[in-house]
């Protein structure tokens, strides 16, 4: 049997990209399968003939587990500390600082930076997506990639632009390789986005896509059922009208749903005149 030729570097990179590995976590690669370096004293003893070279030892399984930058607190503790931190924030600036310092979510250690928000903190309408992607992670702003361009067009369709809306995500750090955030990560980040909504205090909240809708509007129904419907979002101090619609990334993949999204936007536009500043 003829052996398969070894892949070229560009084939290997294409394979990684396809598998979602599109960023480096460190400047140098780490060979986690390498034998551990022998201590200097052992090396010297081997060189002088006083000792024989150590026999290779099989590393225990746990030694191959990639270390995380910092151990994150247990989820319950992390959720409790997120709640306490978020509750203590009296302004969006303080909330942002608290998130910058918060170490309870492991996504922080793989993301390049925090993606807090974009737009006008005094806006009467707020859009919330799921989590930043690659472009957002680079720029530090939500919805700046391809789906962001479509979101801009959706916002323009209701006669507004980024200076008149506020945009954020449920999760403020990019999950590695754009994987779906785990339920635990979502629960840890939830108190921060809830406080962010409370501090912006918009008249209309628009949840973009299933994860944001299900998380913020406490529904188990899918986006096909929830889109275009008005919900009540309770901040604890006030009820805000909330509308679910399709995520722009979904609309890019399934353009035939744009017609329904535009219906949702028309309903939002109708509710806007009395509320937009
Ligand atoms: N998708 C999201 O949900 N949020 C972003 O900021 C970008 C893409």
Boltz pocket constraint, residues with backbone or C-beta under 6 A from the ligand:
constraints:
  - pocket:
      binder: B
      contacts: [[A, 129], [A, 130], [A, 131], [A, 132], [A, 133], [A, 136], [A, 141], [A, 142], [A, 143], [A, 144], [A, 147], [A, 148], [A, 168], [A, 169], [A, 208], [A, 249]]
      max_distance: 6.0
